[in-house]
Each structure stands twice: as structure tokens, then as C-alpha cells.
Amino acid sequence: MTVDLHFDPIRLPPECAKLREEVRAFLTEEIAAGTFDPHRPDDGEGYNRAFSRRVGAKGWIGMTWPKRYGGHDRSQLERYVVTEEFRVANAPSHLHFVADRQSGPVLLKYAPEHIKQDILPRICRGELCFAIGMSEPGSGSDLFAAKTKAAKIDGGWRINGSKIWTTSAQVADYMLALFRTSPPSKDNRRHGLTQFLVNMKTPGITVNPIYQMTGKAGFNEVVFEDAFVPDDHVLGEIDGASKQATSELAYERSGPERFLDTFYVLLELIRVAGPEPDLRCAEGLGRLVAQLHTLRRMSVSVAGMLQAGQEPVVEGSIVKDLGTVWEQKLPGRVRDLAAFLESEIVNRATLEDQLAYATTIAPKLTIQGGTTEILRGIIARGMGLR
Amino acid sequence: MADDKIHIVTEAATRILADLADPQTINRADNDAWKEPLWQALSAAGLPLAWVPERLGGSGGTLTDGFAILSVAGRFALAAPLAETLAAGWLLARGDLTAPPTRMTLAPVRPRDRIVIDADGKLNGHATGVPFARESEHIAVLATDGKQQHIALVETVQCRLGESRNLAGDPANVVTFERVRPLRSAPAPRGFDQTSLMLMGSIVRSVETAGAMETILSLSVAYANERVAFERRIGKFQAVQQNLARLAGETAAAVAIAGSAVDAAAQTEIFDEGMFLEAASAKIRTAEAAAEGAAIAHQVFGAIGFTQEHILHRFTLRLLSWRDDFGSESYWAAELGKLVARRGADDFWPLVASR
């Protein structure tokens, strides 16, 4: 058999250049106003409701969604430009980003009309933060082992159980969660899960912070005790959520956020190295640039496929695998290359701080949103190996 | 329309190579008798001179047509100077020089080799690692007179050739020019220099590399699905699956970046900083993919893939050899790193985002 991998050389269309200028001008103003510091990586991981509303007012959330839901009918490639410029500038987009990337598209596809009318415009205005409720104690990568139960009651469902490692749950307005509505069937262990929209203000939901090795509470345990979710909050087919997961994954896995998470250390290396770095640094820098350029060209190509209505699951997984491994190794590579630079201690202070931060967060990059091993399993399946 | 034409070119090249340069058949052959009929067929189809306009003796294909041919050549790990003849024709066309209907190669193919054209119009100097020089009737040369670049066509017999071969056993000769009078020569276009030639050569090798990577991926996946050990097909083992997924990733990177560089070259004749980023990145990243990918493919095949009898080495050894032509990945990485450093941190992302 022949393995066919498609990465057409998609170029961003001309309208993207103007948009990029607008985005850069906006971010420059925000930096000048002190909203965030482009050199402080933890700023980029922040939640800033006022900022997200200003981003929404610019029309940069839900860009690809239909106008009737508050969207802007723009292309995946235009959205790509906004996403990458925000990442590179280290702008705090955690509040709206998950809703923009994956929750909104799921709602567009599966939510009842009145829910779409209610929620999607608020996402687009930058008012809503979404969390993703997939992992549970005892079921992380093995999504289909989820046990948190949704029991049918009059007018809706009663939820009991817990989700874990849930990013943003402490600030989220809503969660898209997988709950068990039936036991797995004998011939299909993926059967029996249903996707729900959950209002985080629902009585019976408790969010407990989990402190990460960085010292911060970056994710949470979310406990459900007789929490009520109404019938119209069911998304898609009851017991059939596993069939709905694939397109979401293609969106989730191939964007610029999958290789730009530690970009700031590369930028700072270029700054510290100056116009005439030694040969060792120049050579190492050149490799990193070539690798980054390649990842970006692959990622743009997948955005082009999404725009064309395809579901490039294997290609998206490849981008995430290569991208997250790269961004994870980047701090170590930059540290090596900076080792013999003759820069003043003051010049290096920012780089040292950034390296400390990037090195500490690096382990999560190949775990969150699908581990390396899971991704490679998907790629292997795509090639007919399993 | 353009896509249809590429498809036709790809089909024609694939048919000829499958008939006359099948890796399995060639690997068993104990002489080079297969080479002549192959070259006749390629020439009859107008493939070797695709980058030469009809008025200069070629078949007048587009840049994209030629790269489609090279992608096929890569998929077969072709041991004949098709890429070299294409590139030589392209170089001659830069100088508006007529191309001969023969096997050609080009010089220099290393960034630091220099060939000089003297006041009498004769060539001096030497070029190392010139691919297939021993199997070529003519060499297209880029030479400098100290101020200006010239493009020249010489007969190979006028030069002194070394005996070296690359890892895969293909000729890769030192070519020495001692007062060699070219058959014809012309000044290179303004702005065209040895870096331009190295960048174009880098895209050529990147495209071949991507093609060969596609083949080793397909061969490896097919083998893993067939070979049984511990009472299971080895492709069922997660350790093997993970390796093959990595090979797919490296192949995808090579295919994507080579395709990007081809697209960039097809859009412009000017070798500016954007083009430099595309071509240098293609050479660096495909060479890295070649090293990673060849190692994984051999690991999948185990001992049988290490034999003369098996065709895997035809691909892996060429993948590894091509890294050295037209500037190694280390060379281009240093040059690209210097470029980025010179532009400074604030101009770095705008360069990347402009592509």
C-alpha cells in the first residue's frame, strides 16, 4: 500500500496581510497600555476578561462562524493569522481561546438552535470562557473509560462523578463534557458516552484547584454531585459522542498554538545573540528557524484543508506530534546555544527568566490535548497499522 | 488545468521509471545495461530538458513540471543523472544557452568551490562531489571572472575527473578545469550568483528527498503489515507503530517543506530573503528528515533491510548522500542563522509570517 500524506503549499491570501497589520497594531497598543508584557510568558497564560471583550469587539473571536450567530464569516486562514499573531506577541487569550477553537464549532454543529442563538454571540463578544471536561480520575488518555454518570430524570439529566486536569474550570462559564449515559456495549466500548453543555454555575458543581509543578493552580478537579443539566443541553446523539470527536480533534491539534508555546525563548535568543553570533550559535539558530518554518507551513496547510471542508485527522495529529515535541525541546536547545554567548548578565536576565519558565512548563506540552503516544497511535491507525 | 498537466508529467515519468528503472530489477542487475534504454525513453518523453525552453532545444516545461519529475525520480531513488540534467538545463537557460540532448551535470555543487573564467574565456578551478560527472557528456558551469558571473557549457572529456562515488555508489567526482574552453558561454543574469544556484540545487535535492521518504515510508508500513514475529504482524506492536508514526512525521515534514519551496520558486525568479528562507529550510529540514527517517526504516526492516539483496539501501543511502549536495544542512543552517541574526529579533517573526 502507499501512504498518502497531503500537505499542499497553501499561502495565506492577500486579505490576510491587511488583517495581520490590524492585529499587530491592536496588540502594540495593548502592550503600550500595559495589558500584558510580551517578554513575560506567564502573562500569555493569563485570563483577562476586559481584554477578551476588546478582542471580541475587533471581530476576532468566532471569526469563521456565521454572522447570524455573531460570527464574521471569515476564513480559517484569517483566523490562523489572528491566532499566530496573538501567540507570538504572548497576548493573554486563555479566556476566549478554547471556546473559539473547539467549543464554539461543536455547538455550531450539535447544539439546538435556541442554545446557539444564546451562547455563540456571547462567545464572539469575548464574554464566555469554556472548559473541556474529558479526563477523569482513572481515565485520561483512555477517553472511553469515562465513568461520570448522567442519569435521565424528568426534564434533563442528573450528573454525578468528577472530571480532572480541567484547564480553566476555575474561571469557566461553561464546560463541554463527556458523560456516561449508558454502559459500553459488548462489541463497542466507545458506546454510551454523550456530550453535554454544562453551565458551571449549576448547583452541585465544585471546582477544586490542583497545583502544578510550576507552583500555580493551572488545572482543576471538577466534582459533580447531583448537578442538573437540562435536556436541551445534550449535544448530538445520545450514547454516540465517540462519533463526534474526530472533527473536533482536527481543529484542536494543528494550530499555531501547537508549536509556538515556547517561541519567546527563540526570539530572546536572537536578541541576546546579536547581529554576529558565533558559528555554533548561528548554525543551531538556523536549524531552529528551518524547523519552525516547516512546522508553520504544515500547520497553514492543515488550516487550508479545514477551510476546504476536509477533516485531516492524520495530518493534524502529525502537526501536533512534531510541533509539541519541538516546542518542548526548544528551551533546551536555546539554553545550549546561549551557553557560550558573551553577553552581559543584564542582557541575559530576560532570557534566563524565560528559560526557567519554559523549562518548567515543557513537560505538559506533549501531554495536554492528546499525548504523543496517543497521537502516534492515531497516525499509525491512519496508515492501516491497527 | 495546471494540475492536470502536472498529473500527466508525473504519470509519464512514473511509467518510464517503473518499466525501465524498477528498484528491484536494477538491484539484481550486475551491470549498467539498463541505463541506456532508460535514458532513451526519458529523452523521448522530453523529461531531462523540461526546464529548457523549446527555442533552446528543450521541451519547455514549467518549473513545477520539472519538480514533479524529480519527485518521481526520488520515489525511485533513481541512479541516473536526471536531476542533474534538469538542473544543468535550467542553469544554461539562465544564460540563454542552447542545451545539448545529452546526459549533463553541473558544477559547482558545493558552496565553497569556485570556478574562474579567465580573460580568454577559459575555465579554471575544481569542483568536488559533482554528481554523475563520469556518466555525463556535458557539464553546465557557473564561473566568475572576479566581477561577473558567467554560465558555460563544456564537454566533460575536456576536464579531469576523479574516481569518487557517493554512499550509494553513484559517481560523485572531483572535476578539474585547466584552461578548458567552453563550447559556449554567456554572462549570468544580473543578481544571479553561486548562492542562487546552490539554493535551486537545494530545492532539487529536497524534492528528491521527499519522494524517497515517501517510498521508504510505504515500504516500511507494508513490511510491518506483512512480517510476522511473536505470532503477530510486527505492525501490531506499539513500539513499531510509534516508530512508523515518527517516520510518517519526518516524511510529512519533508513533503511539506519541499512543496513549499517548489511553490516559492514557481512564484518568483528572484532569490530574495523569503526565497532564501524557503530553499535553505527545505534543504536543512529534508536532510534532517532523511537521517531520522533512514534510521527508522532500517530499524523496522531489521537484518533483511541491511542486505545488498534488499532494495531499502537504494533509498536510504541516496537520502543520506543527497544531504551533501548544494550545501549541507549544517552549511545552510549557519547561513540562515546569520541571516536571521543580522535582521534582528524584531524582524524575525515578520520574515517567517511573510511566507
Boltz contact constraints between the chains, C-beta under 6 A:
constraints:
  - contact:
      token1: [A, 1]
      token2: [B, 222]
      max_distance: 6.0
  - contact:
      token1: [A, 2]
      token2: [B, 218]
      max_distance: 6.0
  - contact:
      token1: [A, 3]
      token2: [B, 217]
      max_distance: 6.0
  - contact:
      token1: [A, 3]
      token2: [B, 218]
      max_distance: 6.0
  - contact:
      token1: [A, 3]
      token2: [B, 221]
      max_distance: 6.0
  - contact:
      token1: [A, 5]
      token2: [B, 252]
      max_distance: 6.0
  - contact:
      token1: [A, 5]
      token2: [B, 255]
      max_distance: 6.0
  - contact:
      token1: [A, 7]
      token2: [B, 255]
      max_distance: 6.0
  - contact:
      token1: [A, 7]
      token2: [B, 256]
      max_distance: 6.0
  - contact:
      token1: [A, 9]
      token2: [B, 259]
      max_distance: 6.0
  - contact:
      token1: [A, 9]
      token2: [B, 260]
      max_distance: 6.0
  - contact:
      token1: [A, 9]
      token2: [B, 263]
      max_distance: 6.0
  - contact:
      token1: [A, 88]
      token2: [B, 349]
      max_distance: 6.0
  - contact:
      token1: [A, 267]
      token2: [B, 345]
      max_distance: 6.0
  - contact:
      token1: [A, 270]
      token2: [B, 345]
      max_distance: 6.0
  - contact:
      token1: [A, 270]
      token2: [B, 348]
      max_distance: 6.0
  - contact:
      token1: [A, 271]
      token2: [B, 345]
      max_distance: 6.0
  - contact:
      token1: [A, 273]
      token2: [B, 341]
      max_distance: 6.0
  - contact:
      token1: [A, 275]
      token2: [B, 341]
      max_distance: 6.0
  - contact:
      token1: [A, 275]
      token2: [B, 342]
      max_distance: 6.0
  - contact:
      token1: [A, 277]
      token2: [B, 341]
      max_distance: 6.0
  - contact:
      token1: [A, 279]
      token2: [B, 334]
      max_distance: 6.0
  - contact:
      token1: [A, 282]
      token2: [B, 334]
      max_distance: 6.0
  - contact:
      token1: [A, 282]
      token2: [B, 337]
      max_distance: 6.0
  - contact:
      token1: [A, 282]
      token2: [B, 338]
      max_distance: 6.0
  - contact:
      token1: [A, 283]
      token2: [B, 330]
      max_distance: 6.0
  - contact:
      token1: [A, 283]
      token2: [B, 333]
      max_distance: 6.0
  - contact:
      token1: [A, 283]
      token2: [B, 334]
      max_distance: 6.0
  - contact:
      token1: [A, 283]
      token2: [B, 337]
      max_distance: 6.0
  - contact:
      token1: [A, 285]
      token2: [B, 337]
      max_distance: 6.0
  - contact:
      token1: [A, 286]
      token2: [B, 333]
      max_distance: 6.0
  - contact:
      token1: [A, 286]
      token2: [B, 334]
      max_distance: 6.0
  - contact:
      token1: [A, 286]
      token2: [B, 336]
      max_distance: 6.0
  - contact:
      token1: [A, 286]
      token2: [B, 337]
      max_distance: 6.0
  - contact:
      token1: [A, 287]
      token2: [B, 333]
      max_distance: 6.0
  - contact:
      token1: [A, 289]
      token2: [B, 336]
      max_distance: 6.0
  - contact:
      token1: [A, 289]
      token2: [B, 340]
      max_distance: 6.0
  - contact:
      token1: [A, 290]
      token2: [B, 281]
      max_distance: 6.0
  - contact:
      token1: [A, 290]
      token2: [B, 284]
      max_distance: 6.0
  - contact:
      token1: [A, 290]
      token2: [B, 285]
      max_distance: 6.0
  - contact:
      token1: [A, 293]
      token2: [B, 281]
      max_distance: 6.0
  - contact:
      token1: [A, 293]
      token2: [B, 352]
      max_distance: 6.0
  - contact:
      token1: [A, 294]
      token2: [B, 253]
      max_distance: 6.0
  - contact:
      token1: [A, 294]
      token2: [B, 257]
      max_distance: 6.0
  - contact:
      token1: [A, 294]
      token2: [B, 285]
      max_distance: 6.0
  - contact:
      token1: [A, 297]
      token2: [B, 256]
      max_distance: 6.0
  - contact:
      token1: [A, 297]
      token2: [B, 260]
      max_distance: 6.0
  - contact:
      token1: [A, 298]
      token2: [B, 256]
      max_distance: 6.0
  - contact:
      token1: [A, 318]
      token2: [B, 249]
      max_distance: 6.0
  - contact:
      token1: [A, 318]
      token2: [B, 252]
      max_distance: 6.0
  - contact:
      token1: [A, 321]
      token2: [B, 249]
      max_distance: 6.0
  - contact:
      token1: [A, 322]
      token2: [B, 249]
      max_distance: 6.0
  - contact:
      token1: [A, 376]
      token2: [B, 242]
      max_distance: 6.0
  - contact:
      token1: [A, 376]
      token2: [B, 245]
      max_distance: 6.0
  - contact:
      token1: [A, 379]
      token2: [B, 245]
      max_distance: 6.0
  - contact:
      token1: [A, 379]
      token2: [B, 248]
      max_distance: 6.0
  - contact:
      token1: [A, 380]
      token2: [B, 241]
      max_distance: 6.0
  - contact:
      token1: [A, 380]
      token2: [B, 244]
      max_distance: 6.0
  - contact:
      token1: [A, 380]
      token2: [B, 245]
      max_distance: 6.0
  - contact:
      token1: [A, 383]
      token2: [B, 221]
      max_distance: 6.0
  - contact:
      token1: [A, 385]
      token2: [B, 235]
      max_distance: 6.0
  - contact:
      token1: [A, 385]
      token2: [B, 241]
      max_distance: 6.0
